[in-house]
């Protein structure tokens, strides 16, 4: 079986607006949209997600576990498998290999920030359109790349139930302080 598959990229830019940043909720929204738009889970009951284990995808973060648990529940999956490669083994990580290809596609590209926009977020949104033109419909391992910008005005449908999520995060932090060997 193939070690890769279709590549879905949802780039966004935070600029000076700190409310727009890479979070578990942003990633979950992207997963929800991608799977819905492409009818990916109609005949599948098991999903595997390989993450880079960065701060927004940390496998021991309670908020991430909670948000992915909601995906599992809402999509009625039999299993949701979430893994990441060990530090120092990035050569095996398909995410790292994918970024090598995307970087190659950007060689010689100049993105012109339009200064006629007063708002930085509008400038960044226009730059995202240019970026997506560089990547969309190109190929990666013989699969077409689906690249669509996430504009600064995109709303998150998946709100993450802030109150419960914060409660879980506070509980896990207390347990970690009491016993540093406990990880969620």
GUGU-519737 format. One record per residue (C-alpha): x, y, z. Coordinates in steps of 0.1 Angstrom, whole numbers, padded with zeros to 4 digits, always signed. Last residue first. Layout:
N
XYZ/...
// end
This chain:
184
-0020+0130+0293/+0013+0125+0311/+0020+0114+0346/+0057+0110+0354/+0059+0146+0367/+0037+0136+0397/+0021+0164+0418/+0029+0191+0391/+0016+0168+0364/-0016+0161+0383/-0022+0199+0388/-0016+0206+0351/-0040+0178+0342/-0067+0192+0363/-0062+0227+0349/-0063+0215+0313/-0094+0194+0319/-0112+0224+0335/-0101+0246+0306/-0115+0222+0281/-0148+0219+0299/-0153+0257+0300/-0139+0262+0264/-0163+0237+0247/-0139+0232+0218/-0155+0257+0195/-0156+0236+0164/-0172+0258+0138/-0142+0281+0139/-0149+0312+0118/-0127+0322+0090/-0122+0360+0089/-0083+0358+0089/-0084+0337+0058/-0076+0300+0058/-0061+0295+0024/-0068+0264+0003/-0043+0239-0009/-0053+0205-0023/-0021+0188-0036/-0026+0161-0063/-0010+0128-0055/+0019+0113-0076/+0042+0115-0046/+0034+0152-0042/+0018+0169-0071/+0008+0205-0079/-0030+0212-0079/-0026+0239-0053/+0010+0247-0042/+0021+0280-0059/-0014+0293-0063/-0019+0286-0026/+0010+0310-0017/-0005+0338-0038/-0038+0334-0021/-0021+0334+0013/-0003+0366+0003/-0037+0382-0002/-0048+0371+0033/-0015+0385+0047/-0022+0419+0033/-0058+0418+0046/-0045+0408+0081/-0021+0437+0080/-0050+0462+0077/-0046+0493+0056/-0046+0475+0023/-0029+0495-0004/+0004+0480+0008/-0001+0449-0013/+0025+0424-0001/+0042+0409-0031/+0051+0373-0028/+0082+0365-0047/+0087+0329-0058/+0121+0318-0070/+0120+0285-0052/+0085+0280-0036/+0078+0246-0051/+0111+0232-0036/+0098+0243-0001/+0066+0223-0007/+0086+0192-0016/+0108+0195+0016/+0077+0202+0036/+0063+0168+0026/+0094+0150+0038/+0089+0167+0073/+0053+0157+0074/+0061+0121+0062/+0082+0116+0093/+0108+0089+0088/+0137+0114+0083/+0123+0133+0113/+0137+0106+0136/+0155+0129+0160/+0125+0134+0182/+0102+0104+0181/+0076+0102+0154/+0040+0112+0162/+0008+0092+0166/-0029+0096+0168/-0052+0066+0161/-0089+0073+0159/-0109+0041+0163/-0144+0029+0157/-0154+0063+0143/-0187+0079+0149/-0177+0112+0132/-0189+0132+0162/-0174+0109+0188/-0139+0105+0171/-0139+0142+0163/-0148+0150+0200/-0120+0127+0211/-0097+0147+0189/-0107+0178+0207/-0103+0162+0242/-0069+0147+0233/-0057+0181+0220/-0070+0199+0251/-0053+0173+0273/-0019+0179+0258/+0003+0148+0258/+0002+0142+0221/+0013+0177+0214/-0002+0190+0181/-0002+0228+0188/+0030+0226+0207/+0047+0205+0180/+0041+0167+0181/+0047+0165+0143/+0014+0148+0138/+0004+0115+0122/-0034+0110+0122/-0049+0076+0116/-0086+0072+0111/-0107+0041+0115/-0144+0038+0106/-0141+0044+0069/-0170+0041+0044/-0184+0077+0045/-0153+0091+0062/-0137+0109+0034/-0167+0126+0019/-0143+0152+0004/-0158+0183+0017/-0167+0166+0051/-0132+0152+0057/-0115+0184+0047/-0138+0206+0068/-0136+0185+0099/-0098+0181+0096/-0095+0219+0092/-0117+0226+0121/-0097+0201+0142/-0065+0219+0132/-0079+0253+0142/-0092+0238+0175/-0058+0223+0183/-0042+0257+0179/-0021+0275+0153/-0028+0311+0158/-0053+0338+0150/-0061+0355+0184/-0025+0368+0184/-0033+0393+0156/+0001+0408+0146/+0006+0385+0116/-0013+0353+0122/-0011+0337+0088/-0029+0307+0075/-0021+0277+0054/-0046+0248+0049/-0028+0221+0031/-0044+0188+0021/-0021+0161+0006/-0036+0131-0010/-0019+0099+0001/+0014+0086+0013/+0030+0053+0023/+0011+0036-0006/+0000+0000+0000/
// end
